[in-house]
Amino acid sequence: MHPRHRLGLLALAITLSTVGPLRAQTPEPLKVIRIGVATGGVGSNPIRHGGTTTALAYTDGAFEEEFRKDGIEIKWTFFKGAGPAVNEALVNKQLDFAWQGDLPAIVARANGVKTKLIAGSGVRTGLYLAVQPDSGIQKLEDLKGKRVAVFKGTNLHLAAVAALSARGIKERDLKLINLDLASGRTALVNKDVDAIFDYVGAFDLRDKGLAKVAWSAAADNYKFTRQTHLLVTDDFAAQHPQAVQRIVTTLVKVAHRYSNEAHRADLFERWGKTEYPEKIWREDFIGQPLRVRLSPLLDAFLVSRYKEAAKDAYALKLTRSVPEIDSWFDRRYLNVALKELKLEGYWPAYGTDGQLAH
């Protein structure tokens, strides 16, 4: 064969070897965005839940509206198994985005699930101790030797343990029983447990005369509140970065609208159509500006809470290692959204001590 022919065949082979992989890496056209939510919500169709900006985005159909012109479907999946069930779906590559709490996400990260935290959605969220009305329990210190229900594996678990630990109370000092929220409330009413760590469901029990609220995390210290977020899988972000940006920008728009105190009535009216009456959501937010609770920021406070949660999870033998946290927070999309919408500085940033950063 003539040398020039050999060179021509070699060039063709090189071209095919380089073009082939490039074609293989080209992502398929985006047809559906799959979002998992770590709560069962209420209702059949649509399923509704309250308390976060992700919930508001769902109720308002904000993501659907953003992607409707492109013919892209938004598929929501609600998990009664909460964060652990979301993790299973992430491992099985059934989700692109997920809303869940700090602990389950940390467990997934420690087990090698590749995700990025891209926005806060439900930060400094309440945690309450509900007790039997005639129990005599008035503070956390009174729980020693008592039967206390908590939904283990969720962000309530770590927040409760942190609050107890701050008062020198170890798990061995009481009987901590693993029950989901609904089962815990039933157990309290039936006097099978003395107390439960709960969210706004504690107010619902109280208003029915079935419990007394003895302690509030927000009234104690923000360090004992619960943190939730919106995350994206590394695979989806690599293939569809523009879609990730649009999701984050849309979420920031929703957060901005409802962070406006002029929309407080509208906010609680919407949440009042979900799990609990409007007045219960109002009470949960007493003393807290909407900009505090509906902030999408990934501030120093949030990072510090996840770092502490990672250490606590390892100490409780919920993980086999303490995952690295700093690089998990990907602020690129949030920074673009804040700049584009001229909202830089709109939400207050908190420091590691839970106080406003200066």
TITORSE-646300 format. One record per residue: residue in three letters; x, y, z negated of N, C-alpha, C in turn. Coordinates in steps of 0.05 Angstrom, whole numbers, padded with zeros to 5 digits, always signed. Atoms other than C-alpha are relative to their C-alpha. Last residue first. Example, Ala and Ser with C-alpha at 12.3 -4.5 7.8 and 13.67 -1.06 7.14 Angstrom:
REM residues 2
SER-00016-00024+00001+00273-00021-00143-00015+00022-00014/ALA+00018-00024+00000+00246-00090-00156+00018+00024+00000/
***
This chain:
REM residues 358
HIS-00003-00029-00004-00433+00825-01199+00020+00005+00023/ALA-00027-00006-00008-00461+00754-01202+00002+00030+00006/LEU-00003-00015-00025-00526+00747-01240+00029+00007+00006/GLN+00007-00029+00001-00520+00697-01296+00004+00013+00027/GLY+00029-00003-00001-00524+00621-01291-00009+00029-00002/ASP+00011+00000+00027-00452+00613-01316-00031+00003+00000/THR-00001+00027+00011-00427+00591-01247-00013-00001-00028/GLY-00026+00011+00005-00450+00658-01218-00001-00028-00013/TYR-00006+00007+00028-00517+00676-01188+00028-00013-00003/ALA-00018+00023+00003-00531+00711-01122+00007-00003-00030/PRO-00021-00002+00020-00592+00755-01117+00017-00025-00001/TRP+00005+00018+00023-00631+00750-01051+00023+00003-00020/TYR+00028-00001+00008-00631+00809-01003-00006-00017-00025/GLY+00004-00015+00025-00556+00819-01001-00029+00001-00009/GLU-00024+00003+00017-00551+00799-00927-00003+00017-00025/LEU+00008+00007+00027-00622+00799-00901+00024-00005-00018/LYS-00008-00023+00017-00611+00834-00834-00009-00004-00029/LEU+00025-00010+00011-00648+00778-00797+00004+00024-00019/GLU+00018-00005-00022-00588+00763-00753-00026+00013-00010/LYS-00010-00023-00015-00539+00770-00811-00020+00007+00022/LEU+00001-00024+00017-00579+00725-00858+00009+00025+00015/ALA+00028-00007+00004-00590+00673-00803-00003+00026-00016/VAL+00010-00010-00026-00517+00671-00782-00029+00010-00004/ASN-00013-00026-00004-00495+00664-00855-00010+00013+00026/LEU+00012-00019+00017-00545+00608-00866+00011+00028+00004/TYR+00026-00006-00010-00521+00570-00806-00015+00021-00016/ARG-00001-00013-00027-00448+00575-00825-00028+00007+00010/ARG+00014-00026+00000-00459+00561-00899-00002+00013+00027/ASP-00006-00012-00026-00441+00487-00898-00017+00025+00003/PHE+00017-00023-00005-00439+00461-00970+00009+00014+00026/TRP+00027+00010-00006-00408+00392-00971-00019+00023+00007/SER+00003+00001-00029-00339+00423-00966-00027-00011+00008/ASP-00002-00026-00014-00342+00444-01039-00006-00001+00030/ILE+00025-00016-00003-00370+00378-01068+00004+00025+00018/GLU-00009-00027-00004-00318+00322-01067-00025+00017+00007/PRO-00005-00011-00027-00351+00259-01092+00009+00028+00000/VAL+00010-00028+00000-00341+00234-01163+00005+00011+00028/SER-00021-00021-00002-00334+00158-01159-00014+00027-00001/ARG-00026+00012+00005-00372+00094-01171+00023+00019+00001/THR-00017+00000-00023-00439+00129-01178+00026-00013-00008/LEU+00018+00000-00022-00497+00122-01227+00015+00000+00027/LYS-00005+00024-00016-00448+00101-01281-00021-00003+00022/LEU+00023+00017+00005-00476+00155-01328+00001-00026+00016/ALA-00001+00007+00029-00407+00188-01329-00023-00019-00007/TYR-00022+00020+00003-00407+00185-01252+00001-00009-00030/ALA+00009+00025-00013-00475+00219-01248+00021-00022-00003/ASP+00019+00013+00018-00452+00271-01299-00010-00027+00012/LYS-00015+00011+00023-00390+00288-01258-00019-00015-00018/ALA-00017+00021-00010-00431+00296-01194+00016-00013-00022/ALA+00017+00023-00004-00484+00336-01231+00016-00024+00010/GLU+00006+00012+00027-00431+00383-01257-00017-00025+00003/LYS-00025+00011+00011-00405+00394-01186-00005-00013-00027/TYR-00005+00025-00014-00476+00402-01160+00026-00013-00009/ARG+00019+00020+00010-00492+00454-01213+00005-00027+00013/SER-00008+00009+00026-00428+00492-01197-00018-00021-00012/VAL-00024+00017-00004-00445+00495-01123+00008-00011-00027/LEU+00009+00025-00011-00514+00523-01140+00023-00020+00003/PHE+00016+00014+00020-00486+00576-01187-00008-00028+00011/ALA-00018+00013+00018-00433+00596-01137-00014-00016-00021/ASP-00018-00017+00016-00486+00611-01085+00018-00016-00019/LEU-00018+00021+00011-00517+00569-01030+00022+00014-00016/LEU-00029-00003+00002-00572+00620-01018+00014-00026-00011/PRO-00013+00021-00017-00642+00600-00995+00030-00001-00004/SER-00025-00007-00014-00674+00639-01052+00011-00024+00016/LEU+00003+00007-00028-00747+00622-01068+00025+00006+00016/ARG+00008+00028-00004-00738+00618-01144-00001-00008+00030/VAL-00017+00019+00015-00698+00681-01155-00006-00029+00007/ARG-00026+00001-00013-00729+00724-01100+00019-00019-00015/LEU+00002+00019-00022-00798+00706-01128+00028-00003+00014/PRO+00006-00013-00026-00780+00742-01192+00000-00021+00022/GLN-00020+00004-00021-00781+00696-01253-00009+00014+00025/GLY-00026-00011+00007-00815+00714-01318+00021-00003+00021/ILE+00001-00023+00019-00874+00668-01306+00028+00009-00007/PHE-00016-00023-00010-00861+00624-01245+00001+00023-00019/ASP-00027+00010-00005-00886+00558-01275+00019+00023+00007/GLU-00013+00003+00026-00946+00595-01302+00028-00009+00003/ARG-00006-00027+00011-00966+00618-01233+00015-00002-00026/TRP-00024-00011-00014-00959+00547-01207+00007+00027-00010/ILE-00023+00015+00010-01007+00523-01261+00026+00009+00014/LYS-00009-00012+00026-01057+00578-01246+00024-00015-00011/GLU-00016-00025-00003-01061+00557-01173+00011+00010-00026/PRO+00015-00025-00004-01087+00487-01189+00019+00024+00001/TYR+00010-00011+00025-01041+00427-01179-00014+00027+00005/GLU+00004+00018+00023-01020+00379-01125-00015+00011-00023/THR-00016+00024-00001-01033+00422-01063-00005-00017-00025/LYS+00014+00020-00016-01086+00473-01050+00015-00026+00001/GLY+00024+00009+00015-01062+00517-01107-00016-00020+00015/TRP-00008+00023+00017-00995+00520-01071-00023-00011-00016/ARG-00007+00023-00017-01028+00562-01017+00008-00024-00017/GLU+00024+00010-00012-01063+00608-01067+00006-00025+00018/PHE+00013+00018+00019-00999+00613-01106-00026-00011+00010/LEU-00017+00022+00006-00961+00642-01046-00015-00020-00018/ASP+00003+00018-00023-01018+00687-01023+00016-00026-00005/ALA+00027+00012+00001-01022+00719-01092-00003-00021+00023/ARG+00002+00019+00022-00946+00729-01093-00027-00014-00001/HIS+00012+00024-00009-00945+00761-01024-00003-00021-00022/ALA+00027-00007-00010-00933+00832-01048-00015-00025+00010/GLU+00019+00001+00022-00876+00803-01090-00029+00008+00010/ASN+00012-00026+00003-00838+00790-01025-00022-00001-00021/SER-00015-00013+00021-00801+00725-01034-00009+00028-00006/TYR+00012+00006+00025-00857+00693-00993+00016+00010-00024/ARG+00028-00008+00001-00838+00727-00928-00012-00004-00028/HIS+00002-00029+00001-00764+00721-00939-00029+00010-00003/ALA-00009-00008+00027-00766+00647-00955-00003+00030-00003/VAL+00021+00009+00018-00807+00634-00891+00007+00009-00029/LYS+00023-00017-00005-00757+00674-00850-00023-00006-00019/VAL-00007-00026+00012-00700+00637-00882-00022+00020+00004/LEU+00004+00003+00028-00733+00571-00864+00006+00026-00015/THR+00029+00001+00005-00739+00593-00792-00005-00002-00030/THR+00011-00027-00004-00666+00613-00790-00030+00001-00005/VAL-00008-00016+00023-00646+00546-00820-00011+00028+00003/ILE+00013+00009+00025-00687+00506-00770+00007+00017-00023/ARG+00028-00009-00002-00663+00548-00711-00016-00009-00025/GLN+00002-00029+00005-00591+00539-00731-00028+00010+00000/VAL-00005-00004+00029-00599+00464-00737-00002+00030-00006/ALA+00024+00008+00014-00630+00463-00667+00002+00004-00030/GLN+00019-00022-00004-00571+00502-00640-00026-00006-00014/PRO-00005-00022+00018-00523+00451-00671-00019+00024+00003/HIS+00020-00022-00004-00556+00393-00636+00005+00023-00018/GLN+00013+00002-00026-00506+00336-00626-00018+00023+00006/ALA-00021+00001-00021-00456+00351-00682-00013+00000+00028/ALA-00013-00026-00002-00511+00373-00729+00020+00001+00022/PHE+00018-00018-00013-00551+00310-00715+00012+00027+00004/ASP+00005+00008-00028-00493+00264-00730-00018+00020+00015/ASP-00023-00008-00017-00471+00302-00792-00005-00006+00029/THR-00020+00021-00004-00541+00293-00822+00023+00010+00018/VAL+00000+00011-00027-00576+00355-00844+00021-00021+00002/LEU-00025+00010-00011-00593+00379-00915-00004-00010+00029/LEU+00004+00012-00026-00646+00422-00946+00027-00009+00011/HIS-00013-00012-00023-00638+00434-01020-00012-00012+00026/THR+00006+00015-00024-00663+00420-01090+00010+00016+00024/GLN-00007-00012-00025-00638+00443-01158-00007-00019+00023/ARG-00005+00020-00021-00667+00430-01226+00005+00014+00026/THR+00020+00002-00020-00662+00475-01287+00008-00020+00022/PHE+00016+00024+00003-00617+00460-01345-00023-00002+00019/LYS-00018+00023-00004-00562+00509-01326-00015-00026-00003/TYR+00002+00009-00028-00617+00562-01319+00017-00025+00005/ASN-00024-00008-00016-00618+00564-01395-00003-00010+00028/ASP-00024+00007+00015-00673+00557-01448+00025+00011+00014/ALA+00001-00017+00023-00735+00592-01419+00025-00005-00017/ALA-00004-00027-00009-00719+00561-01351+00001+00020-00024/ALA-00028-00005-00008-00710+00493-01383+00005+00029+00008/SER-00002-00008-00028-00777+00494-01419+00029+00006+00006/TRP-00025-00012-00008-00792+00458-01485+00000+00006+00030/ALA-00017-00007+00022-00850+00433-01527+00026+00014+00008/VAL-00026-00006-00012-00907+00430-01477+00019+00011-00021/LYS-00010-00027+00008-00965+00397-01513+00027+00004+00014/ALA-00028-00003+00006-01004+00338-01484+00006+00029-00010/LEU-00013+00026+00003-01072+00309-01469+00029+00002-00008/GLY-00001+00007+00028-01116+00370-01480+00015-00026-00006/LYS+00020+00020+00004-01133+00374-01406-00001-00010-00029/ASP+00026-00012-00004-01095+00439-01400-00024-00019-00004/ARG+00006-00018+00022-01035+00406-01431-00028+00012+00002/LEU+00007+00016+00023-01036+00349-01381-00008+00017-00024/ASP+00026+00013-00007-01038+00398-01323-00009-00017-00023/PHE+00021-00019+00005-00983+00439-01355-00028-00011+00005/ALA+00002-00003+00029-00937+00378-01359-00022+00020-00007/GLY+00020+00019+00009-00952+00364-01285-00004+00002-00030/VAL+00025-00015+00007-00912+00428-01273-00023-00019-00008/TYR+00001-00026-00013-00848+00387-01278-00026+00013-00007/ASP+00018-00003-00022-00835+00330-01326+00003+00027+00013/PHE-00011-00023-00014-00791+00302-01381-00015+00002+00027/ILE-00009+00003-00027-00836+00257-01421+00013+00025+00010/ALA-00004-00024-00015-00851+00248-01495+00009-00007+00029/ASP+00005-00023+00017-00873+00198-01548+00003+00026+00016/VAL-00024-00015+00004-00882+00139-01502-00007+00024-00017/ASP-00021+00020-00004-00935+00085-01499+00027+00012-00002/LYS-00018+00001+00024-00984+00135-01529+00020-00023+00001/ASN+00006+00025+00013-01035+00121-01473+00016-00005-00026/VAL+00028-00001+00008-01032+00194-01452-00008-00025-00016/LEU+00003-00020+00022-00957+00192-01453-00028+00000-00010/ALA-00012+00012+00024-00954+00126-01413-00003+00020-00024/THR+00019+00020+00010-01002+00155-01361+00010-00012-00026/ARG+00023-00014+00011-00958+00216-01354-00021-00019-00011/GLY-00008-00012+00025-00896+00173-01346-00023+00015-00013/SER+00000+00020+00021-00930+00130-01294+00008+00011-00027/ALA+00028+00008+00006-00947+00191-01252-00001-00021-00022/LEU+00015-00022+00013-00877+00220-01258-00028-00009-00007/ASP+00006-00022-00018-00839+00156-01244-00019+00019-00013/LEU+00027+00001-00011-00817+00116-01305-00003+00023+00020/ASN+00002-00007-00028-00748+00098-01331-00028-00004+00010/ILE+00014+00019-00016-00749+00097-01407-00004+00010+00028/LEU+00007-00013-00025-00698+00134-01450-00012-00021+00019/LYS+00007+00021-00019-00700+00106-01520-00010+00013+00025/LEU+00029+00003-00005-00665+00157-01564-00004-00023+00020/ASP+00015-00012+00024-00597+00169-01596-00030-00002+00003/ARG+00003+00021+00020-00564+00121-01545-00015+00010-00025/GLU+00022+00018-00008-00577+00171-01490-00005-00021-00022/LYS-00008+00020-00020-00534+00221-01527-00024-00018+00006/ILE+00017+00023-00001-00558+00284-01564+00009-00019+00023/GLY-00014+00022+00013-00504+00335-01581-00016-00026+00000/ARG+00007+00000+00028-00549+00393-01566+00012-00024-00015/ALA-00008-00026+00011-00517+00408-01499-00007+00002-00029/SER-00029+00000+00007-00522+00333-01486+00009+00026-00012/LEU-00004+00016+00025-00598+00336-01489+00029+00001-00009/ALA+00013-00016+00021-00602+00392-01437+00003-00014-00027/ALA-00017-00023+00005-00552+00356-01392-00011+00017-00023/VAL-00024+00010+00015-00590+00290-01398+00018+00023-00007/ALA+00008+00008+00027-00655+00325-01378+00024-00009-00017/ALA+00006-00024+00015-00623+00359-01319-00008-00005-00028/LEU-00025-00013+00008-00591+00294-01297-00005+00026-00015/HIS-00017+00017+00017-00656+00256-01297+00024+00014-00010/LEU+00010-00004+00028-00701+00310-01269+00018-00015-00020/ASN-00014-00023+00012-00656+00310-01207-00012+00007-00027/THR+00009-00025-00012-00679+00240-01191+00014+00023-00014/GLY-00008-00001-00028-00646+00172-01203-00010+00025+00015/LYS-00029+00003-00005-00684+00162-01267+00006+00000+00030/PHE-00003+00014-00026-00755+00188-01273+00029-00001+00007/VAL-00012-00017-00020-00756+00205-01348+00002-00016+00026/ALA+00001+00008-00028-00797+00176-01405+00013+00021+00018/VAL+00002-00023-00018-00777+00187-01478+00001-00010+00029/ARG+00003+00012-00026-00788+00138-01535-00006+00022+00020/LYS+00027+00001-00014-00764+00172-01598+00002-00015+00027/GLY+00014+00024+00009-00703+00158-01644-00027-00004+00014/LYS-00017+00022+00010-00677+00228-01635-00018-00023-00010/LEU+00004+00024-00016-00729+00269-01597+00017-00023-00009/ASP+00020+00018+00012-00735+00322-01651-00004-00026+00015/GLU-00013+00015+00022-00670+00355-01628-00019-00020-00014/LEU-00015+00023-00010-00705+00373-01563+00012-00017-00022/LYS-00024-00007-00014-00755+00418-01598+00015-00025+00008/GLN+00001-00028-00007-00825+00417-01628+00025+00010+00015/ILE-00025-00007-00015-00840+00343-01635-00003+00029+00009/GLY-00018-00014+00017-00895+00336-01688+00026+00008+00013/SER-00025+00014+00005-00928+00282-01647+00018+00013-00021/ASP-00003+00003+00029-01000+00308-01653+00027-00013-00008/PRO+00008-00024+00015-01006+00336-01583+00005-00001-00030/GLN+00027+00004+00009-00965+00280-01551-00008+00023-00019/VAL+00002+00019+00023-00904+00310-01519-00029-00005-00007/ALA+00028+00003+00009-00887+00345-01453-00001-00022-00021/LEU+00004+00023+00017-00816+00368-01442-00029+00000-00010/TYR+00014-00004+00025-00809+00414-01383-00001-00026-00016/LEU+00000+00027+00012-00763+00423-01323-00013+00005-00028/GLY+00007+00007+00028-00772+00483-01278+00003-00029-00008/THR+00028+00010+00002-00737+00497-01212-00004-00010-00029/ARG+00008-00009+00027-00673+00540-01212-00029-00008-00006/VAL-00022-00003+00019-00669+00527-01137-00011+00011-00027/GLY+00010+00009+00026-00725+00499-01094+00023+00001-00020/SER+00029+00000-00004-00698+00503-01023-00013-00012-00025/GLY+00014+00005+00025-00625+00521-01020-00029+00000+00005/ALA+00017-00022+00012-00598+00517-00950-00010-00009-00027/ILE+00001-00024-00017-00548+00478-00906-00018+00022-00011/LEU+00021-00016+00013-00524+00420-00949+00000+00027+00014/LYS-00008-00027+00009-00485+00376-00901-00024+00014-00013/THR+00020-00022-00002-00492+00301-00891+00013+00026-00007/LYS-00011-00025-00010-00450+00238-00880-00022+00021+00004/VAL+00020-00011-00019-00472+00180-00924+00009+00028+00008/GLY-00009-00004-00027-00408+00152-00955-00020+00010+00021/ASN+00001+00026-00015-00433+00121-01019+00006+00003+00030/ALA-00020+00017+00012-00412+00181-01061+00001-00027+00014/ARG-00026-00010-00008-00451+00225-01013+00022-00018-00011/ALA-00004+00006-00028-00514+00183-01022+00028+00008+00009/VAL-00003+00029-00002-00508+00186-01098+00005-00008+00029/ILE-00027+00006+00010-00497+00261-01094+00005-00030+00002/ALA-00018-00008-00022-00560+00269-01051+00029-00006-00008/PRO+00000+00020-00022-00599+00228-01102+00019+00007+00023/LEU-00010+00027+00007-00574+00272-01159-00001-00020+00023/ASP-00029+00003+00001-00582+00341-01127+00010-00028-00005/GLY-00014-00012+00022-00654+00339-01106+00029-00007-00001/GLN-00001+00017+00024-00687+00326-01039+00016+00014-00022/TRP+00002-00017+00024-00707+00357-00973+00000-00019-00024/ALA+00014+00009+00024-00682+00319-00914-00001+00021-00021/PHE-00001-00019+00022-00661+00332-00842-00014-00013-00024/ASP-00020-00020-00009-00645+00284-00784+00004+00021-00022/LEU+00005-00028+00005-00680+00222-00811+00022+00018+00011/GLN+00028-00005-00007-00687+00148-00793-00007+00030-00004/LYS+00000-00020-00022-00612+00135-00791-00028+00006+00010/ASN+00011+00014-00023-00619+00073-00835-00003+00018+00024/VAL-00019+00022-00006-00573+00104-00888-00009-00014+00026/LEU-00024-00013-00011-00616+00168-00885+00021-00022+00009/ALA+00007-00008-00027-00680+00127-00894+00024+00013+00013/GLU+00002+00024-00016-00650+00093-00955-00006+00007+00029/ASN-00027+00010-00005-00629+00160-00983+00000-00025+00018/VAL-00012-00016-00022-00699+00187-00975+00027-00010+00007/ALA+00013+00009-00025-00725+00129-01016+00010+00016+00024/PRO-00011+00026-00007-00675+00145-01072-00011-00011+00027/GLY-00026-00001-00012-00697+00218-01070+00012-00026+00008/ALA-00017-00023+00005-00771+00207-01081+00027-00002+00013/GLY-00024+00009+00015-00801+00137-01078+00020+00022-00005/LYS+00009+00003+00028-00867+00169-01058+00023-00009-00017/PHE-00008+00024+00014-00831+00190-00994-00009+00000-00029/PHE+00001-00005+00028-00862+00240-00946+00004-00026-00015/THR+00005+00025+00015-00843+00236-00873+00002+00006-00029/TRP-00004-00001+00029-00850+00297-00828-00006-00028-00012/LYS+00012+00023+00014-00842+00292-00753+00008+00001-00029/ILE-00011+00000+00027-00831+00358-00716-00015-00023-00015/GLU+00018+00008+00022-00843+00347-00641+00015+00002-00027/ILE-00013+00017+00020-00802+00384-00589-00019-00004-00024/GLY+00012+00026-00001-00840+00410-00528+00012-00020-00020/ASP-00019+00019-00012-00792+00468-00521-00012-00028+00001/LYS-00005-00008-00027-00846+00521-00532+00019-00019+00015/ARG+00023+00007-00017-00870+00484-00594+00007+00006+00030/PHE-00009+00019-00021-00801+00487-00627-00022-00007+00019/GLU-00026-00007-00011-00811+00550-00671+00008-00018+00024/GLU+00003-00024-00017-00885+00538-00681+00026+00007+00014/GLU+00016+00008-00024-00874+00467-00706-00002+00024+00019/PHE-00018+00014-00018-00819+00492-00753-00014-00008+00026/ALA-00020-00019-00011-00866+00544-00783+00019-00014+00019/GLY-00006+00010-00027-00927+00499-00790+00022+00016+00013/ASP+00003-00021-00020-00948+00544-00848+00004-00011+00028/THR+00028-00010+00001-00959+00486-00896-00005+00020+00022/TYR+00018+00021-00008-00893+00453-00876-00029+00010+00002/ALA-00005+00004-00029-00852+00516-00879-00019-00021+00011/LEU+00013-00022-00014-00885+00530-00947+00004-00002+00030/ALA+00029+00005+00002-00865+00461-00973-00015+00022+00015/THR+00005+00021-00019-00794+00474-00948-00029-00007+00001/THR+00002-00012-00026-00796+00540-00985-00004-00021+00022/THR-00025-00007-00013-00810+00502-01049-00005+00014+00027/GLY-00023-00007+00017-00863+00490-01102+00025+00009+00013/GLY-00005-00028+00006-00918+00454-01066+00026+00004-00015/HIS-00014-00001+00025-00938+00389-01031+00008+00030-00005/ARG-00008-00026+00009-00987+00372-00977+00016-00002-00026/ILE-00010+00004+00028-01000+00311-00934+00011+00027-00009/PRO-00029+00002+00006-01039+00330-00872+00006-00005-00030/ASN-00010-00013-00024-01073+00283-00864-00011+00028+00002/SER-00006+00020-00020-01081+00239-00924+00012+00012+00025/GLY+00017-00001-00024-01080+00285-00984+00009-00021+00020/VAL+00027+00008+00004-01025+00296-01035-00016+00002+00026/GLY+00020-00020-00007-00949+00300-01034-00028-00010-00007/GLY+00022+00012-00015-00908+00236-01036-00021+00020+00008/THR+00024+00000+00017-00844+00271-01055-00022-00011+00017/ALA-00001+00018+00024-00773+00270-01030-00023+00003-00019/VAL+00006-00016+00023-00787+00300-00961-00002-00019-00024/GLY+00009+00016+00022-00757+00272-00897-00003+00018-00025/ILE-00005-00012+00026-00753+00312-00833-00011-00017-00022/ARG+00011+00016+00022-00747+00281-00764+00009+00011-00027/ILE-00017-00006+00024-00737+00327-00705-00014-00013-00024/VAL+00012+00000+00026-00766+00300-00640+00020+00006-00022/LYS+00029+00004-00002-00753+00306-00566-00014+00002-00026/LEU+00013+00001+00026-00681+00332-00562-00030-00001+00004/PRO+00017-00024+00005-00651+00316-00495-00016-00004-00026/GLU+00026+00002-00013-00600+00260-00503-00016+00025-00005/PRO+00024+00009+00016-00532+00282-00526-00025-00002+00017/THR+00020-00020-00004-00473+00283-00477-00025-00009-00015/GLN+00002-00017+00024-00421+00238-00509-00022+00021+00003/ALA+00011+00016+00022-00430+00182-00457-00005+00017-00025/ARG+00029+00004-00005-00421+00232-00401-00013-00015-00023/LEU+00014-00026+00003-00356+00255-00431-00030-00003+00005/PRO+00005-00006+00028-00334+00183-00441-00015+00026-00004/GLY+00018+00020+00012-00343+00168-00367-00006+00006-00029/VAL+00027-00009-00004-00312+00233-00341-00020-00019-00014/THR+00005-00024+00016-00244+00217-00372-00029+00009+00002/SER-00004+00006+00028-00237+00145-00348-00006+00023-00018/LEU+00022+00016+00010-00268+00161-00281+00002-00006-00030/THR+00024-00016+00000-00219+00217-00268-00024-00015-00012/ILE-00002-00019+00022-00160+00175-00290-00025+00017-00002/ALA+00003+00015+00025-00181+00119-00244+00000+00018-00024/LEU+00028+00007+00002-00190+00167-00186-00006-00015-00026/ALA+00014-00025+00006-00121+00197-00197-00030-00006-00004/LEU-00006-00006+00028-00091+00127-00199-00015+00025-00009/LEU+00015+00019+00017-00127+00108-00135+00005+00006-00029/GLY+00028-00008-00002-00100+00171-00100-00018-00018-00018/LEU+00005-00024+00016-00030+00158-00125-00029+00009+00000/ARG-00001+00008+00028-00032+00087-00098-00005+00024-00019/HIS+00025+00014+00007-00057+00113-00032-00001-00008-00029/ARG+00021-00020+00003+00000+00163-00029-00027-00012-00007/PRO-00002-00014+00026+00050+00108-00043-00022+00021-00005/HIS-00016-00025-00002+00025+00069+00018+00000+00014-00027/MET+00017-00024+00000+00000+00000+00000+00018+00025+00000/
***
